[in-house]
């Protein structure tokens, strides 16, 4: 017999259990959606944060400089090359061997002084042969002359024909020409023999010597070297290349000051004597020559010097570190940065290149903020972050 109470409450328990399972499933689904949504939101936030960090890191940090006005009283300082007033390399004009050399580097010589003596046995033999040939030619010419005179006398008596007389006269002219040729060759060889004694062309100082006793010397070849160099240093020439922008301010008679590293604190007065009057296509400069006396021999040929011209800089010129320049195909450019960190590239004109500093003659007013050592890939409109050198931090 069935229990009435059990039969009556079984459907109610089943319905309640089903609702509980449904609620649990809905709750699990909601939790899963929340977890998925949170993951998506977190990933999206991380992506946005990564993009922001990457964008911020892509902005370069730069330092800026401000153009400065140059001191107009300093003048134009340019490198100069000191050269002797006259300098002559002494080559051998005949082949031979060095028998003796009589002067060495640093010796003072006078014009015509013997520097070295060469032995030229080939020239000596050729000279002896030339003298013999000349004497033979003279003898033949003398015989032809007497024969021609005799034939002229015989022709006056109709003893010989006019044809024979003309032949003897022609033979005399030929023999005289041969004698003249032999004489010219003899003089040439005598001159070559004279070249075995090397002499100074002018008074000066021997600044180089390569002659060695017994050494073979050859003349007229590409490999020939100067046996001596004689330099006249009583007066010196100084050559300077002046930039085209300043060439209009240099003129003949202008005085300049020269300094040399071996004489600190000492200056030499120069006078501009010559101006090439043409701009060199490769360097864009004008070559000028200055001169100065050198009574004490303090100035040496080949020395490097600094020459200061009393030329004021242009009134609107400014100075910048050379590292601030951007050199591209369209010419020198600088990168300006405004208050918002935006870059503007501006072309400039270089007035003088002074090494670490350059003078800008056009393109800047002097109030700009200019990026020092700008990145090569910098373009107009790029954004940069300016570093504050005083605070040691980056300006936003």
NORKANOR-V976055 format. One record per residue. RES is the residue in three letters. D_FIRST is the distance of its C-alpha to the first C-alpha in Angstrom with 2 decimals. Layout:
RES/D_FIRST
RES/D_FIRST
This chain:
UNK/0.00
UNK/3.87
UNK/6.72
UNK/9.02
UNK/12.02
UNK/11.76
UNK/11.63
UNK/14.46
UNK/16.98
UNK/16.90
UNK/19.62
UNK/21.81
UNK/22.01
UNK/22.98
UNK/25.69
UNK/27.18
UNK/27.53
UNK/29.29
UNK/31.77
UNK/32.60
UNK/33.44
UNK/35.62
UNK/37.51
UNK/38.12
UNK/39.51
UNK/41.75
UNK/43.01
UNK/43.83
UNK/45.70
UNK/47.66
UNK/48.56
UNK/49.70
UNK/51.84
UNK/53.33
UNK/54.20
UNK/55.74
UNK/57.68
UNK/58.97
UNK/60.10
UNK/61.88
UNK/63.51
UNK/64.59
UNK/66.08
UNK/67.88
UNK/69.27
UNK/70.42
UNK/72.09
UNK/73.89
UNK/74.95
UNK/76.24
UNK/78.23
UNK/79.70
UNK/80.66
UNK/82.19
UNK/84.12
UNK/85.38
UNK/86.43
UNK/88.27
UNK/90.66
UNK/93.67
UNK/95.18
UNK/98.94
UNK/101.90
UNK/104.50
UNK/108.23
UNK/110.64
UNK/114.02
UNK/117.02
UNK/120.55
UNK/123.05
UNK/126.23
UNK/128.91
UNK/131.63
UNK/130.43
UNK/131.82
UNK/130.79
UNK/130.30
UNK/130.44
UNK/130.97
UNK/134.48
UNK/136.12
UNK/139.46
UNK/142.02
UNK/145.66
UNK/148.32
UNK/149.43
UNK/147.77
UNK/149.06
UNK/147.61
UNK/150.51
UNK/150.11
UNK/152.48
UNK/154.49
UNK/155.55
UNK/153.96
UNK/154.89
UNK/154.05
UNK/154.06
UNK/157.16
UNK/156.89
UNK/154.89
UNK/156.74
UNK/154.20
UNK/150.64
UNK/147.85
UNK/148.85
UNK/152.58
UNK/154.68
UNK/156.86
UNK/159.58
UNK/160.20
UNK/161.65
UNK/160.79
UNK/159.99
UNK/156.39
UNK/156.41
UNK/158.66
UNK/157.53
UNK/159.07
UNK/159.22
UNK/161.14
UNK/160.26
UNK/161.76
UNK/164.86
UNK/165.41
UNK/164.79
UNK/167.26
UNK/169.94
UNK/169.45
UNK/169.58
UNK/172.87
UNK/174.36
UNK/173.20
UNK/174.73
UNK/178.04
UNK/178.05
UNK/177.34
UNK/180.19
UNK/182.58
UNK/181.62
UNK/182.01
UNK/185.46
UNK/186.59
UNK/185.29
UNK/187.17
UNK/190.50
UNK/190.06
UNK/189.29
UNK/192.37
UNK/194.58
UNK/193.31
UNK/193.98
UNK/197.57
UNK/197.98
UNK/196.60
UNK/199.29
UNK/201.86
UNK/199.96
UNK/199.53
UNK/195.76
UNK/193.56
UNK/191.52
UNK/188.38
UNK/189.10
UNK/189.83
UNK/186.53
UNK/184.67
UNK/186.17
UNK/185.29
UNK/181.70
UNK/181.52
UNK/182.69
UNK/179.96
UNK/177.33
UNK/178.54
UNK/178.51
UNK/174.92
UNK/173.88
UNK/175.58
UNK/173.79
UNK/170.43
UNK/171.14
UNK/172.16
UNK/168.89
UNK/166.90
UNK/169.00
UNK/168.27
UNK/164.53
UNK/164.47
UNK/166.53
UNK/163.98
UNK/161.14
UNK/163.07
UNK/163.35
UNK/159.58
UNK/159.42
UNK/160.18
UNK/157.22
UNK/158.31
UNK/156.67
UNK/156.80
UNK/156.97
UNK/156.90
UNK/153.48
UNK/151.08
UNK/149.77
UNK/146.00
UNK/145.07
UNK/146.66
UNK/145.41
UNK/148.76
UNK/148.94
UNK/152.09
UNK/152.17
UNK/149.35
UNK/149.65
UNK/149.73
UNK/149.33
UNK/150.31
UNK/148.91
UNK/145.49
UNK/142.02
UNK/141.42
UNK/144.53
UNK/143.94
UNK/146.13
UNK/148.27
UNK/148.72
UNK/147.63
UNK/150.11
UNK/148.91
UNK/151.07
UNK/149.23
UNK/151.91
UNK/149.82
UNK/146.14
UNK/144.09
UNK/140.53
UNK/138.27
UNK/135.31
UNK/132.85
UNK/132.30
UNK/129.21
UNK/130.04
UNK/128.85
UNK/131.53
UNK/134.27
UNK/135.96
UNK/136.65
UNK/138.50
UNK/142.14
UNK/145.32
UNK/146.72
UNK/143.39
UNK/143.14
UNK/140.00
UNK/138.98
UNK/137.90
UNK/136.13
UNK/135.48
UNK/133.02
UNK/135.82
UNK/137.59
UNK/135.02
UNK/136.43
UNK/139.38
UNK/139.84
UNK/142.32
UNK/143.81
UNK/143.56
UNK/145.24
UNK/143.69
UNK/146.31
UNK/144.56
UNK/141.61
UNK/140.27
UNK/139.62
UNK/136.69
UNK/132.95
UNK/131.54
UNK/128.82
UNK/126.60
UNK/126.76
UNK/127.63
UNK/130.43
UNK/134.20
UNK/136.33
UNK/139.00
UNK/141.68
UNK/142.87
UNK/145.76
UNK/146.94
UNK/149.75
UNK/148.99
UNK/152.06
UNK/150.35
UNK/148.19
UNK/144.99
UNK/143.31
UNK/142.35
UNK/141.79
UNK/138.16
UNK/136.83
UNK/133.72
UNK/134.30
UNK/132.77
UNK/134.92
UNK/134.41
UNK/135.74
UNK/136.42
UNK/134.10
UNK/131.73
UNK/128.18
UNK/127.26
UNK/126.53
UNK/122.96
UNK/122.02
UNK/119.24
UNK/118.18
UNK/114.85
UNK/113.59
UNK/113.97
UNK/110.29
UNK/109.33
UNK/110.77
UNK/108.71
UNK/110.94
UNK/109.80
UNK/111.46
UNK/112.24
UNK/114.09
UNK/113.40
UNK/110.51
UNK/108.86
UNK/105.30
UNK/105.12
UNK/101.97
UNK/101.30
UNK/99.37
UNK/96.07
UNK/96.51
UNK/97.44
UNK/100.09
UNK/103.17
UNK/105.52
UNK/109.16
UNK/112.20
UNK/115.13
UNK/118.71
UNK/119.90
UNK/123.35
UNK/123.84
UNK/121.88
UNK/122.52
UNK/120.12
UNK/117.20
UNK/118.02
UNK/118.80
UNK/120.66
UNK/118.99
UNK/121.72
UNK/119.54
UNK/115.91
UNK/114.99
UNK/115.90
UNK/115.05
UNK/112.05
UNK/109.34
UNK/106.58
UNK/106.88
UNK/104.43
UNK/105.99
UNK/105.14
UNK/102.93
UNK/100.39
UNK/101.74
UNK/98.90
UNK/99.40
UNK/99.72
UNK/100.31
UNK/97.33
UNK/95.62
UNK/94.14
UNK/95.16
UNK/94.50
UNK/97.68
UNK/98.08
UNK/99.78
UNK/102.29
UNK/102.94
UNK/99.36
UNK/98.18
UNK/95.19
UNK/94.30
UNK/95.00
UNK/92.30
